[in-house]
Amino acid sequence: MKRFSDGVLLRISVIALLIIVQVTALILAFLYFTTLTVYFSIACSAISLLVTLVIVRRDSSPEYKIAWIIPILIFPLFGGPLYLFFGRIRPTRREAEMGKTVSMRRNQAVNAMPHSRNARIAFDALSLKNKEAAIRASYIKNTSLAPVYTGTQAKYFAQGADVFPEMLKDLEVAQKSIFLEYFIVKPGIMWDAILEILKRKAAQGVDVRLMYDDFGCMFILPYHYPKILAEFSIKCCVFNRFTSLFSSRFNNRDHRKLCIIDGNVGYTGGINIADEYIGRVERFGHWKDSAIRLEGEAVWSLSAMFLALWCYTAGCDENFLEYRPARTMPDDGFVQPFMDVPMDSDAVGEVVYKQILGRAKRYVYVTTPYLIIGSSLIGALTEAAKGGIDVRIITPKIPDKKTVFLLTQSYYEVLLAAGVKIYEYTPGFMHSKIIVSDDETAVVGTINLDYRSLYLHHECAVSVYESSCIRAVRDDFLEALELSQEISLSSREKLPFVKRLALNLLRIFSPLM
């Protein structure tokens, strides 16, 4: 235990030192170059002008462009250079080559027989049932390399405390492989129980792997944690190690949550591996979260997306086909796991939400911890509400980040004015990320309604159509609604003018937060 805590303390010290050195170097460089006032000013202004033109031409949201153009124009001396550090998302040559190789491997695996044949049969059946649902499934398949499946059972969990014991049971019976991928892995009751199982399974010869995000675990796991796990024959891979503040890749995090056992059973949702997610520790009141368990053919897409990012991060090659599911379950509607990555121009999660809103006939219910969205999604929400669709959103009453909560509230007025109903979950923090519509379709996953999840992070979710779990998702929303306080338009209009002005100004820079 002392070795572990010393490792965390050492890492915190090293990171603090790196930040101090990097910031000091930047300040000294700036002071040095300002001695060449005229030339330095001209060079920086030229860079800022060129950067502004590049931003205007970029295929990105208008809000993201404005959020960068305004500070660049106000501070031309360092606005342009800062964008070069933080604003671009462009893979290195090695990353691009590795990405192509991994995508090819994943595509070959997903299209392998017999699963590709089963996926085609499932898509044809969905097309006969509902053309609009088939259009969404086709979009997900083409952008995320993730087919729609039948032969899968889906079970929804309304609380982390409910999913945890079932996850432990599934881990206990693993015989071939265990894949875990989480943004946060924090020592405590949850992780300690899981780790004990992983140690035993690895000793039995099970292929046990853990991948976690470096930023999410920066201050809770020591730098050498993979070596600690290697002592127990557990393979560990760390996504996007922190090296510098001045890196565009710093913002690209692995926000996914995956637990996959033997390729037959898979979990995803909002729940990280930390005690607050299962109600053993109270942070920000009651922590409301959700998850979904899949068993059957659709788990293949979860395995493929895990292996793809594992290979990309570790720089290795894998035979994906070794991890195909060996279990087909009775049909329970249509199930389609999918992922969203920041390295392409497709905001898959955002488009899926807009498609559901645009094709709803009666209602659309949403829960999200953050509500920081662009004009495109605002338009989809308001158009649905104005068209007579019952659109309701639940956000937290007790926030985890006060500035982000203020930003979330700054979007209330425009949505309320259009007829969208907004509620705040009074017992505490709403971390669940779901959308459910018309008792027919739902999406459960890791995607927050904010710029980071929609554009910068690696995310995943499961889209279901005519599955028995949809009723459970809807009922969970309605139960949470009973514990939530409705926000009125009049209450937002009564805010002091200065506060409303400050919130509107804050919204301008929301894509950068």
N, C-alpha and C positions, 0 to 999 in steps of 0.2 A: 504493500500500500504506500509505503514511504517512497519507493522508487517511482510509483505512478505520480504521486503529488509533486515530487521533486521535478519530474519530467514536465508537468503542466506549468509549474512555476518558472522553470528554465525557458520554456517556450514563450511564455508571456514576456519575460525579460528580453529575449532575443528579438521578438516582434517589436516591442517598444523601442529598442535600440535601433532597429532597422528603420522604423518610421522617423525617429529623430534624425538619423543620418541622412535619409532621403530628403526630408523637408529642409534640413540645414543646407544640404548641397544645392537644392533648388533656390533657396534664398541667396546664397553666396553667388551662384551663377547669375541670378537676376541682378544683384548689386554690381557684379563685375561688368556685365554687359551694358548696364545703364550708364557706365562711364563713357561708352561710345554712343552717347545719347541720340544723335541724329541717325546714324546708321542702324542702330538697334531699333529705334522707333519705326524707321522705314521698313526694315525687314519684318518686324512683328506685324505691322499694319498690312503688309503685302500678304503675309501668311494668313492673317485673319480674313482678308478679302477673298483669297483663294478658297479657304475653308468654308466661308459662307456660301460661295458658289457651289461647292461640292455638296454641302448640306441641302441646298435647294434642289439639286438634281437627284438626291438620294431617294430611293423607294422606301420611305418610312412615314410614320404618321405626322400630320401637320403639327400636332402638339410637341412632338419630339424636336422637330425642326425649330419651332419658335423658342422652345426652352433653351436651345443652344445659341441661336442667332442673336437673341437679345443681349446676353452677357458678352458675346463676342463683339457686338457693336458698341456696347458701353465701355468695355475694357479691351480695346484692340491690342494692347501691348502683350497680354498673356492669354486672352480668350481663345485665339486660334491655336497656339501651342497646347493649351489644356485640352482642347478637343482632339488633337492628334494623340494625346495620351489616353484619354478616357472615352471619347465619343465613338471611335471606330470599332467595328466588330469584324475583323478580317483575319482568317486563319493564316498561320505561317505555311510555307511550302510543305514542310513535313506534316503539319496538321491536316492540310488539304489532301495530301496523298494518302495519309492514314484514314481520313474520313471517307475517301472514295473506296478504299479497299474494304473497310468495315461495312459500308453501305452495300457494296456488292455482295459480300458474304451474307449479310442479313437478308438481302433481297432473294438470293439463291435459296436460303434456308426457308424463308416464309413461303416461297413458291414451290417448295419441294412436295412431291407426292407423299402420302395421300392428302395432306392438309390443304394443298392448293385446290384440289378437286372438291373437297368438302366446303371450302370457302366459296367456291364458285356456285355450288349448289345452294349454299346459304344465301348468297347475294341474289340469285335468281328467285328464290322463295320470298325474300324481302321485297323485291321489285314487284312481284305479283300482289303482295299485301298492301304496300304503301310506296308509291313512286317518290314522294317527298323524303321519306326516311331512307330510301335507296340512294337518293341524290347525296344526302349527307354521308352515308356510308361510303359511297364512291369517292367523295372528296377526301375523307379520312384515309382511305386506302391509297389514293394517288399522292397525297402529301406526306403521309406518315408510314407508308409501307406496312399498313396494318389492316388485314382483311376483316370482314364481319364473319362471325361464326355462330353456328348452333351447337348442339352437343355439349353445352356448358351450363352448369348450375351457378347462379349468382346469389350471394347472401349479403344483405346490407346490415351494417352495425351502426347504431345511433350514438354509441359512446365508446371511447377507448377502453374503458373498464370491461366492456362486453367482448371486444375483439381479442384482448390480450390472452385470456385463458384458452381460447380456441386456437390461437396462433401457437401457443406452447404445445398443445396436443398434436398439431400437425408437425411441428418440428421434432417432436419425440419419435414419430414413426418414419422419419426420413431414412431412406435406404441408399439413395444415389447422390443427391446434390441438395445443397441449401445455398440460395443466393439472397443476400441482403444488401439493399442500397438505400441509404437514408441521408437526409440533409443534416440531421442532428443525431448523434449517438452519445448519450450522457450516462455515465455510471450511476447506478441506483438500483432500485428494486426491479424495474423492468429489464434493464440491460444485464444485470447480474444473473437473473433467471435465464435469460436467453443465452448468455455466454456459457453458463454451465452445460446447457444442452449442446451448444456448438462444440465445446471441448470434447464431450463424450462422443459425439457423432464423428468428429474429425479423427479421433482415436480409432474408431471402427472402420475408417476408410472412406467415409462420406466426403465428397468434394464440397468443402465449406468455404464460402467466399463472402467477404464484407467489403463494400465500397461506401465511403462517406465523403461528404464535402468538407474541404479544409477550412473554409470560412465558418461554416456552421458549427464545427467542432474546435475552432481555433483556441478557445480558452478553457476547454473541458477535457481534451485528450492531448497527451504529450506527442511531440513530433515523431518519436520513435515507436508509436503505438503499433504500427504494422509488424515491427520486430518482436514486440511482446506477444502478439497473436501468433506469429510464426512459430514460436516455441511450442504452441499447441497444435501445429499443423493446420492453422486457419490462414488461408490466403487473404491478404488485405491490400486494397488499392485506395489511394487518396486522390480525390478529384481536385484538380486545379490548385496545386500548392501555392500558398502565398509567397511571392517573391518581391513584389514591389507595389507600392500604392499607384505608381504611374504606369499602369498597364490597362489597356482596354479590356483584357481578359479578366480582370479583377471582378467585374460585375457579372460575369457569366458563371452562375453557380448551378450545382446539381441539386435541385429542389425536390427531386423525385423521392417517393417512398415505396419500396418494393420488398416483398418477402415471397420467395418462390421455392417450393419444396418439390423435389423430384420431377420438376417440369409439369406436374399434374395439378398442383394447388398454388394459387397466387393471391397475394393481398396488395392492395394499394389504398390510398386515401390521404387524409390530412395528418395522420398520426405518425410522429417521429418516435424514436426510441428514447424517451425521457419520462420521468415519473409524473409530470403534470398532465401528460397526454392520457394517462390511465387513472387520473384522479387520486393518486397517492400523495401528491404534493399540490397545495393550492397556490396558484399564481394568477393574479388578476381575476379573482373570484372563481366561479366554476368554469372549468375549461371544457367547452363543448366541441366535440370533434366527431368524425365519422370515418368509416372504412368500408370496403367491399371485398368479399372473398369470392374468388372464382375457382371452379373445379371443372376440368375438362379441356376441350380443344383450344379455347380462346387463351388459355394460359401460355400457349406457344408464343403469342405476340409479346407477352411480358418477359419471357425468357430471352427472346431474340433482342428486345430493346436493352435488357441488362447486359447481355454478352457483347452487344455492339459498343456500348459505352465503356465496358470493362476493357475491351481490346483497344479502343481509342485511347483510353487513359494509360493503360499499362504498356501500350505499343507492342501487343502480342497478336497472335493469330489463334483462332479457335475453330473447331469443327462444331458449328452450331447444331447440326443434325443429331448429335449425341444426346441432346437435351430435349428432344421432342416429347410431348406428352404421350403416355402409354395408356391413358384413360379417357374414354368417351362417356359422357353422362347423358341422361335423357334430356331432350330439348326443353329449354325454358326460355323461349323467346330468342332474340338476337343479341349477341354480345360482341363488342368491338373495343378492345384496349387500344390506346393510341398514345403517341408521344409528341411533344412539341420541342423543337431545338432552336437556339438563338442564331445558328450559323446560316440560316436560309432566309428567304423573304416571305415565308408562309407563317402567319400567326394563327396556327391551327386552332388553338383553344378559343381565341376570340371569334374566329369564323364559325366554329361549331355553336357557340353561344348565340351568335347572330342568326344562324340558320334556324335554331330552335325558336327564337323569338319571332322570326319572320314567318314561321309556318304554324305557330300556335293557333288554336281555335277557341280555347276557353281560358286557360291560365298558364302562367309561368312563375314558379317559385324559385328563389335563389337565396343561398346563404354564402357569405364571404366575410373574411376578417377585415378586408380592405376594399374600399370602393373608390379607386383612383383610375378613371377610365377616359378614353379619348372620345372625340366627336362621333366616331363611327359607332361605338357601342352605346353611347348616349342616344344617338339617333335610333338605334334598334330598340332600345328600351322604351323611349318616348313614343315612337311610332306604334309599337305594340299596344301601349297603354291607351293612346288616343284612338286606336282602332277597336277599343272595347275589350281587349284582353286584360284579365286580372293579373297584373304584374306586381309581385311582392318581393321585397328584399329584406333579409335580416342581417344586421351588422352587430358588432359588439357594443355593449353598454360600458364595459370596463376595458379600456384599450391596453395593448402591450407597448405601443409606441405613441406618445402623445401628439407629436407633430403629424404622424401619419393619420391619426384619428381625426385631427383637425382638417386634414386634407379630405378624408372620407366625408366628413360632414359638409365640406364646402360644395359637394356635388348634390346634396339633398335638394336644394331649392329648385334647380332646373328639372330634376326628375319628378319631384312632388307637383310642380306646376303642370306637368303633362299628365298627371294621374297615376304615376307609379306610387305604390304604397311602400313606405320604409318603416322598419321597426328596429329597435335596439334590444338585444338580448340582455335583460336586466340581471340575471344571476351572475354574469361575468363575461368571459371572452369567447366569442363565437369564432372558432378556427375552422369549422367545417366548410368544405368547398363543394357545393352541390347545385345542380339545376334540374328541376323536374317539371314536366309539362303534360297536361291533358290526360294523366294516368296512362300515358303511352310510352313516354321516353324520359330518360334521365341520364345525367352524367355525374359520376362521382370520381374525384381525383385530387390532385395536388395544386390545381390552378387557381390562384387568387385573382381577383379582378383588380389588378394593378399593373403598372408598366413593367415591373420586374418579372412577374410571372408570365405576362403576355408576350414580352419581347426579349428579355435578357436571360431567362433561366431555362434549364432543361426541366421539363415538366412531363407528367403523364396522367392519364385518366382512363376511365372505362365508360363507354357509351352503351346504353342498353335500350332495347325497344321490345315492348310487349313481354317483358320479363316479370315474374312474380315479385321480384324485389322492388319494383317501381312503387307499388303501393306502400311498402315500408319506408321508402324515401319520402314520399308525400306525407305519410302519417307523422314521420319524425319532424318534418317542417312544421306541420300544424301544431304538434305538441310544443315545439320551441316557440311558436307564435303566441301560444297561451301565456308564455313566460316573458313576453317581450312588450316593450312600450312603443306604441305607434307615434311617429313623428309627424307633426302637423305643419302645413305650409305656413300658417300664421305664426307659429313659434319661431320659424326661421326668419320670417320677415320682420319680427320684432327685435332681432339682434341689433346691437348698436352699429351705426354706420361705419365706424372705424374698424370694428371687428369684421364686418362683411367685406370691407375693402381689403383688409389684410388677408382674408381667406382667398379672395379672388386673385390677389397678387401671388399668393403662395401657390395657387393652382397653375400659374404660368410655368413654374419650375418643377411641377410634380413629376414629369418624366425622368428627371435627374435624381429623384430621391428613392 
